[in-house]
Amino acid sequence: MSSLIEKAAQRLEQLRQAGADMPPAPEASTAPLSNTPATAPAPTVARAAPAVAAPKEPGKQMSKSVRIDLAALAEAGFVTPNAPRAVIADEYRVIKRPLIANATGKGASAAAHGNRIMVTSAMPGEGKSFTAINLAMSIAMELDYTVLLVDADVSRPSIMKTLGLPHGPGLLDLLTNEKIEMSDTLLRTNVDKLSLLPSGTPHPRATELLASDAMTRLIEEMGHRYPDRIIIFDSPPLLLTTESRVLATHMGQIVVVVQAEKTLQSQVKHALTTIESCPIKLMVLNQVHGGDQDAHGYGYSYGHGAAEPSKATEAATA
């Protein structure tokens, strides 16, 4: 093929030198020969535009979804949506009402950060996680509010296990890894208006993380991101760790769970002195037996400042 082209070029040059009117010889091309017809347009190489993340809608997160077995939860004695009316559901309706009023600025007095509610106890085993889950479920049944349940008991987390869900990234991961965003850890549930934030990957310096500036910024972000959100923190016991005391400084309201016929009155009083910085406290007496109450019966005392024990609490802790 190349010899034929060379002979044709030589013949054209001879004719041109002889005076024939011939078009100029085409410039030699360095491009490789192909089977593309000579009349076909040159192929266009599309350049990919830089990847640009779609802007997030204000107040919206693309979080993962999980499914809670509500039938199993109801069978275990928890409050669940659409369950038949029960004594425990009615008790939580009474307990949540003042908390919601304070969280929305409709309470007896203004409460700073009222939508941040910490559920704790003096000692372990008094039912604080049970109370936190029930309170979150009950508030999620409201028409006007959403709930975020945070497992902040980072040393002994139990929320995910109780709900029958696998552990995953959560609170501690947000505090240790700047590349992780809130939407990477939040879990949307099949309970409308209820989301979860697991405790996350265990860390040897969990107490220091909860006391860090990163924790302060995170709580501020959670508290202000959604105007209709109420955040419930399942906290460690007050008398065993310092984590709950640090967490309490960020709260607007604290629910202290007291187990009937078990917790000493001195323990309750000591626990209350550790959370003096929080102006609003609700004391809940768990597992009250007798009368019309079932095995998870509740009494409650509500007040501002260092709450005085109610008669039910005095009877149980004397």
Secondary structure, 3 states (H helix, E strand, C coil): CHHHHHHHHHHHHHHHHCCCCCCCCCCCCCCCCCCCCCCCCCCCCCCCCCCCCCCCCCCCCCCEECCCCHHHHHHCCCCCCCCCCCHHHHHHHHHHHHHHHHHCCCCCCCCCCCCEEEEEECCCCCCHHHHHHHHHHHHHCCCCCEEEEEECCCCCCCHHHHCCCCCCCCHHHHHHCCCCCHHHHCEECCCCCEEEECCCCCCCCHHHHHCCHHHHHHHHHHHHHCCCEEEEEECCCCCCCCHHHHHHCCCCEEEEEEECCCCCHHHHHHHHHCCCCCCEEEEEEEEECCCCCCCCEEEEEEEECCCCCCHHHHHHHC
